[in-house]
Amino acid sequence: MSPVLKVLALDLGAESGRAVLGKFDDESLSLEEVHRFPNEPVRIPGGLHWDVLRLFHEMKRGLALAIQKYGKDLGGLGVDTWGVDFGLLGRGDVLLGNPYHYRDRRTDGMPDEVFKIVSRDEIFHRTGIQFMQINTIFQLWAMKRSRSPLLEVAETLLMMPDLFNFLFTGRKASEFTIATTSQLYDPVAGGWSRAIIDALGLPGHIFTDIIPPGTIIGTLEPRVAREVGTGEIPVIAPAGHDTACAVAAVPAQQGDYVYISSGTWSLVGVEVSRPVINELTLALNFTNEGGVAGTFRLLKNVTGLWLVQQCRRAWERAGEALNYDQITDMARQARPLASIIDPDCDRFLNPEDMPSEIQRYCEETGQPVPRTRGEIVRCALDSLALKYRWVVEKLEAILERRLPVIHIVGGGTKNTLLCQLTASATGRPVIAGPVEATAIGNSVMQAVALGYLKSIAEARNIVRRSFPLRTYDPVAAEQGAWDDAYERFLRLCH
């Protein structure tokens, strides 16, 4: 059957970027990866940066390849990326340098500096956003504190997907879901928090108008269209934040569920109709990020498969190239729950050698030190599953109801061991899939914007029909061991 609608999802993650063609027919959606490219940060004496011009070049290449293979009748293209990072434009809309990477150390100590001016309580009650030193608010304060000449001459701030939208169309706008990750958005007032911006002395004029997800921003600039070999194509803000796209693709049929968007980060949360900003969510450091269709995502950012990714990189630097299947098989053979770490401990944010850092943590906390590759990764995966249990229990306390099922979406669903560990650790069935949730969510949001789909509910129906799902049930015989390990986890981490 010939597709009724074709859209291109440009999905940028912390490790790689992809151009994925979404093809809709009357009953289903199919995906085809057209182009994949690395997204590797570049360290220079001035810090750690994203190579934004190379990324834009690769995105245009993906668009050109899609046109060559599938014709010029693309219904639209949409960009999604990670949160918190941004680019600055100066006079004449000139890009002022490569954007900083959120793992750059310039934000070390910045939260405490900011709290001297605006209290932690006030920032949370105005924004509802979880405190992490990587947040945009702390990046901007680091620039102001160091008297960055870039901030002094900046005329426009654009979060990463908004920056690429500008490069494609020439229009400057801030998409809602990505704007909320800045910790400078007021979800009650419905706009940038001028109170915080003014209190910190940040240049208020650099913040642009906010548009909702599913907005048609414009069409390709003529010179871009000529370069890739096409005519006018609508450029759509699907949901600029990749997690918002992933959650849009959760194939849920009931309202009470937890989602885990699993990748480099694990985003563990629920969809709510309004932000939950109170003393409990502040104390637990939960966040209220923008979602699609008028929702917010009440969630906790948890360090995810970054732990495993960095172990793999360390071993590769040492001369042993292992793929993720090999690493997971090693972990499967290792003794379960022997050692536990807090995945969100600051020491795991960007260590020089992740395996050694995990070993030192275990030694310093009086636990057996994992020695083999499998033991180290098993420690990381067991700890992630225990952290998920903690987040789920706190979500239930906030909402005052039970959340009986967990949906895991994203690349982490390919780690079948982690999916099973999550089911057993939480005592809940886990429904895993789809793998390509971000690209799917990007595609269906474009379809909604173009009027092909009428709602997110209809989009989720298509997701359920189109992509395989796998259910993992808790192993009852292991429940006692997990309960004991959870008690150790609570003593160790909280």
C-alpha positions in Angstrom: 0.0 0.0 0.0 1.4 3.4 -0.9 1.9 5.8 2.0 -0.7 8.5 2.5 1.7 10.7 4.3 5.5 10.8 4.6 7.3 12.9 7.2 11.0 13.1 8.2 11.9 13.0 11.8 15.3 14.5 12.6 16.1 13.0 16.0 19.3 14.1 17.8 20.5 12.2 20.9 23.5 12.5 23.1 25.4 9.9 21.1 24.1 10.1 17.6 21.6 11.8 15.3 19.3 10.2 12.8 17.0 11.1 9.9 14.1 8.7 10.0 11.3 8.6 7.4 7.8 8.0 8.9 5.3 6.5 6.4 1.6 6.5 7.3 -1.0 4.5 5.5 -4.6 4.1 6.5 -3.9 1.7 9.3 -0.3 2.0 10.5 3.0 3.7 10.6 6.3 2.4 9.5 9.8 3.8 9.9 12.9 3.7 7.8 16.3 5.1 8.9 17.6 7.2 6.1 20.8 8.5 7.7 22.6 8.1 11.0 25.6 10.2 12.1 27.7 10.5 15.3 27.1 13.3 17.8 30.4 13.6 19.6 31.2 16.6 21.7 34.4 18.5 21.1 36.6 19.6 23.9 38.7 22.8 23.4 40.6 24.9 25.9 37.4 26.9 26.4 35.3 23.9 27.4 33.1 21.1 26.1 30.9 22.0 23.1 28.5 20.5 20.6 29.6 20.6 17.0 26.4 22.3 15.9 27.4 23.2 12.3 28.4 19.6 11.6 25.1 18.4 13.0 23.2 20.8 10.8 25.2 19.6 7.8 24.3 16.0 8.6 20.7 16.8 9.1 20.6 18.4 5.6 22.3 15.4 4.2 19.6 13.2 5.7 16.9 15.4 4.2 18.6 15.2 0.8 18.9 11.4 1.0 15.3 11.1 1.9 14.3 13.2 -1.1 16.5 11.3 -3.4 15.0 8.0 -2.3 11.4 8.9 -1.7 10.7 11.9 -3.8 9.9 15.5 -3.1 6.5 15.0 -1.6 7.5 15.0 2.0 4.6 16.2 4.1 6.9 17.8 6.7 10.1 17.5 8.8 10.5 17.9 12.5 13.5 18.2 14.8 13.8 16.9 18.4 16.9 17.0 20.7 18.0 16.7 24.3 17.0 19.5 26.7 18.7 22.4 28.6 21.4 23.4 26.0 21.1 26.4 23.8 22.7 28.6 21.2 23.0 32.4 21.1 22.5 34.6 18.1 24.0 38.1 17.9 23.4 41.1 15.6 22.3 40.0 12.2 21.4 36.5 13.6 25.0 35.4 13.6 25.6 32.3 15.7 27.9 33.2 18.6 30.0 30.1 18.8 29.3 26.5 19.3 26.8 25.8 22.1 28.2 24.3 25.3 27.6 20.7 26.2 25.6 20.2 29.4 28.4 18.1 30.9 30.8 21.0 30.7 32.2 21.7 34.2 31.4 25.5 34.0 28.2 24.9 36.0 30.0 23.2 39.0 28.9 25.1 42.1 26.5 27.3 40.2 23.3 26.2 41.9 24.5 27.4 45.3 25.6 30.7 43.8 22.1 31.2 42.3 20.4 30.3 45.5 22.1 33.2 47.2 20.1 35.5 45.0 16.9 33.5 44.4 16.0 30.8 46.9 15.7 27.2 45.9 12.1 27.2 47.1 11.2 30.2 45.0 12.7 28.8 41.8 10.9 25.6 42.2 7.5 27.1 43.0 7.9 29.4 40.0 9.1 26.7 37.6 8.3 23.2 39.0 11.5 21.9 37.5 14.0 19.5 39.1 17.3 20.9 40.2 20.3 19.7 38.2 23.4 21.8 37.7 23.2 21.2 34.0 19.9 23.2 33.7 19.9 26.3 31.4 19.4 28.6 34.4 22.8 27.6 35.8 24.5 27.6 32.5 23.4 31.2 31.9 24.4 32.2 35.4 27.9 30.7 34.8 28.1 32.9 31.7 27.0 36.0 33.6 29.3 35.3 36.5 32.3 35.0 34.2 31.2 38.1 32.3 31.0 36.1 29.0 31.2 38.5 26.1 28.9 36.2 24.2 26.1 36.8 26.7 26.7 40.6 26.6 26.2 40.8 22.8 23.5 38.1 22.4 20.2 39.2 20.9 18.4 35.8 20.9 18.6 32.6 22.9 17.4 29.4 21.1 17.2 26.0 22.7 18.8 23.3 20.5 15.8 22.2 18.4 14.7 25.8 18.1 18.2 26.7 16.8 17.9 24.0 14.1 14.4 25.2 13.2 15.8 28.7 12.7 18.6 27.4 10.5 16.0 25.5 8.4 13.4 28.3 8.2 14.8 31.6 9.4 12.1 31.9 12.0 13.0 32.3 15.7 10.6 30.8 18.2 10.8 28.7 21.4 8.8 25.4 21.5 7.0 24.8 24.7 8.3 21.4 25.8 12.0 22.3 25.3 11.5 25.7 26.9 10.3 24.1 30.2 13.6 22.2 30.6 15.4 25.6 31.0 14.1 26.0 34.6 13.2 29.6 33.4 9.6 28.8 32.3 6.6 29.6 34.6 3.9 26.9 34.0 1.3 28.7 36.0 1.6 32.0 34.3 2.3 30.3 31.0 5.5 32.0 29.8 9.1 32.8 30.7 9.6 33.5 34.3 10.4 37.2 34.2 10.7 37.3 38.0 13.6 34.9 38.0 15.2 36.3 34.8 15.1 39.8 36.2 16.3 38.8 39.7 19.3 37.1 38.2 20.0 40.1 36.0 19.8 37.9 32.8 19.1 39.7 29.5 15.4 39.3 29.2 15.2 40.4 25.6 17.0 37.2 24.4 14.0 35.0 25.2 11.6 34.5 22.2 7.9 33.8 21.9 6.8 30.3 23.0 4.9 28.1 20.6 3.0 24.9 21.4 4.1 21.4 20.2 2.6 20.6 16.8 3.1 24.1 15.4 4.0 24.5 11.7 6.9 26.9 12.0 7.3 27.7 8.3 8.8 26.2 5.2 12.4 25.5 4.2 14.4 28.6 3.4 14.9 28.8 -0.4 18.7 28.3 -0.2 18.3 25.2 2.0 15.6 23.8 -0.3 17.9 24.3 -3.3 20.8 22.7 -1.5 18.9 19.5 -0.7 17.1 19.4 -4.1 13.5 20.1 -3.1 10.8 22.8 -3.0 8.8 24.1 -0.1 8.5 21.6 2.8 6.7 22.5 6.0 9.0 22.5 9.1 7.1 21.5 12.2 7.9 21.7 15.9 6.7 18.2 16.9 7.8 18.4 20.5 11.2 19.8 20.6 12.3 17.8 23.6 13.1 14.2 22.7 11.5 12.9 25.9 8.2 14.7 25.1 8.3 13.0 21.7 9.0 9.6 23.3 6.1 9.9 25.8 3.8 10.9 22.9 4.5 7.4 21.5 3.8 5.5 24.7 1.2 2.8 23.6 -0.8 3.0 26.7 -4.5 2.0 26.8 -5.1 3.0 30.5 -4.6 6.2 32.4 -2.7 4.9 35.4 0.8 3.9 34.2 4.4 4.9 34.7 6.6 5.5 31.6 10.3 5.2 31.5 12.0 6.8 28.5 15.1 4.7 28.5 18.4 5.8 26.9 21.4 7.7 28.0 19.0 9.2 30.6 16.1 7.4 32.2 13.1 9.7 32.4 10.6 8.1 34.9 7.2 9.7 35.3 3.5 10.1 34.5 1.4 12.4 32.4 -0.7 15.0 34.4 -3.1 17.7 33.3 -1.4 20.4 35.3 2.0 20.7 37.1 2.3 19.3 40.6 4.2 21.9 42.5 4.2 21.5 46.2 6.4 20.8 49.2 6.6 17.1 48.5 7.7 17.4 44.9 10.2 20.0 45.9 11.6 17.8 48.7 11.8 14.8 46.3 13.3 17.0 43.5 10.8 15.9 40.9 10.2 17.9 37.8 7.2 19.2 35.7 8.3 19.3 32.1 6.0 20.3 29.2 4.2 17.5 27.4 2.0 17.3 24.3 -1.7 17.9 24.1 -1.9 20.2 27.1 -0.1 17.8 29.5 2.8 18.0 31.8 5.3 15.3 32.5 5.7 14.8 36.2 9.0 12.9 36.3 12.4 12.3 37.7 15.5 12.5 35.6 17.6 9.4 36.5 21.1 8.7 35.1 20.4 5.9 32.7 22.4 3.7 30.4 25.1 6.4 30.4 26.7 4.2 33.1 27.0 1.3 30.7 27.9 3.5 27.7 30.8 5.0 29.6 32.0 1.7 30.7 32.0 0.5 27.2 34.0 3.6 26.1 36.5 3.0 28.8 37.1 -0.6 27.8 37.3 0.4 24.2 40.0 3.0 25.0 41.9 0.2 26.8 41.8 -1.9 23.6 38.7 -4.1 24.1 35.9 -3.3 21.8 32.6 -4.9 23.1 29.1 -4.4 21.7 26.2 -3.9 24.0 24.9 -7.5 23.5 28.2 -8.9 24.7 28.2 -6.5 27.7 24.7 -7.5 28.7 25.4 -11.2 28.4 28.4 -10.7 30.7 26.1 -8.9 33.2 23.5 -11.7 32.9 26.0 -14.2 34.1 27.2 -12.1 37.1 25.9 -12.6 40.6 22.8 -10.4 41.1 22.5 -7.6 43.7 26.1 -8.1 45.0 26.8 -4.4 45.0 24.7 -1.3 44.6 25.4 2.3 43.6 23.4 5.5 43.5 23.1 6.1 39.7 22.5 9.8 40.4 25.6 10.4 42.5 27.5 13.5 41.1 30.6 11.4 40.7 29.0 9.5 37.8 28.0 12.6 35.9 31.2 12.7 33.8 34.1 10.7 35.4 37.3 10.0 33.5 36.9 6.3 33.9 33.4 5.0 34.7 34.4 1.4 35.7 37.0 2.6 38.1 34.5 5.1 39.6 31.9 2.4 40.2 34.6 0.2 41.9 35.8 3.1 44.1 32.2 3.9 45.1 31.6 0.2 46.2 34.9 0.1 48.1 34.2 3.4 49.9 30.7 2.2 50.9 32.0 -1.1 52.3 30.5 -3.3 49.6 32.1 -6.1 47.5 34.0 -4.5 44.7 32.9 -5.7 41.3 36.0 -6.9 39.4 34.9 -8.3 36.1 33.2 -6.5 33.2 30.0 -8.4 33.9 30.0 -7.6 37.6 30.5 -3.9 37.0 27.6 -3.7 34.5 25.4 -5.9 36.6 26.0 -3.5 39.5 24.9 -0.6 37.3 21.8 -2.4 35.9 20.6 -3.6 39.3 21.1 -0.1 40.7 19.0 1.4 37.9 16.2 -1.0 38.6 16.2 -0.2 42.3 16.2 3.6 41.5 13.2 3.0 39.2 11.4 1.4 42.2 12.2 4.4 44.4 10.8 6.8 41.8 7.6 4.8 41.2 6.9 4.6 44.9 7.4 8.4 45.2 5.1 9.0 42.3 2.4 7.0 44.0 2.9 9.0 47.2 2.5 12.2 45.2 -0.5 11.1 43.3 -2.0 9.1 46.2 -2.9 6.1 44.0 -1.3 3.0 42.7 0.4 2.9 39.3 0.0 -0.8 38.3 2.0 -1.0 35.1 5.2 0.4 33.6 5.8 1.2 30.0 9.4 1.4 28.9 10.1 3.0 25.5 13.2 4.0 23.6 16.5 2.3 22.9 16.8 0.9 26.5 14.0 -1.6 25.6 16.7 -3.5 23.7 18.4 -4.3 27.0 16.1 -7.2 27.9 18.0 -7.8 31.1 17.3 -4.3 32.4 13.6 -4.7 31.4 13.3 -7.9 33.4 15.2 -6.4 36.4 12.8 -3.5 36.4 9.8 -5.7 36.5 11.2 -7.8 39.4 12.5 -4.8 41.3 9.2 -2.9 41.1 6.9 -5.9 41.4 5.0 -4.6 38.3 4.6 -5.9 34.8 6.7 -4.0 32.3 5.5 -3.4 28.7 8.5 -2.7 26.6 8.4 -0.9 23.2 8.5 0.7 20.9 12.2 1.0 20.5 12.1 4.0 18.2 9.8 5.9 20.4 11.3 9.3 19.9 11.2 9.1 16.1 7.7 7.7 16.3 6.5 10.5 18.6 8.1 13.1 16.3 6.4 11.6 13.3 2.9 11.3 14.9 3.1 14.9 16.2 3.9 16.0 12.7 0.8 14.1 11.5 -1.3 15.8 14.1 0.0 19.2 13.1 -0.8 18.4 9.4 -4.3 17.2 10.3 -3.7 13.6 9.2 -4.3 12.4 12.8 -6.9 14.0 15.0 -5.4 13.5 18.5 -2.7 11.8 20.6 -5.2 9.1 21.4 -5.5 8.2 17.7 -1.7 8.4 17.4 -1.2 5.9 20.2 -3.7 3.6 18.6 -1.5 3.6 15.5 1.6 2.9 17.6 0.0 -0.1 19.2 -1.0 -1.5 15.7 2.3 -0.8 14.1 5.1 -1.9 16.5 5.9 -5.0 18.5 5.6 -4.9 22.3 7.0 -7.3 24.9 5.7 -7.9 28.4 8.0 -8.8 31.3 6.4 -10.1 34.5 8.0 -9.9 38.0 9.7 -13.1 39.1 7.9 -13.9 42.4 10.7 -16.1 43.7 13.1 -13.2 43.6 10.9 -10.7 45.5 12.6 -11.3 48.8 16.0 -10.7 47.4 14.9 -7.5 45.8 13.2 -6.3 49.0 16.4 -6.8 50.9 18.4 -5.1 48.3 16.0 -2.2 48.3 16.5 -1.7 52.0 20.3 -1.5 51.4 19.7 0.9 48.5 17.6 3.2 50.8 20.3 3.2 53.5 23.1 3.8 50.9 21.5 6.4 48.7 19.0 8.4 50.8 
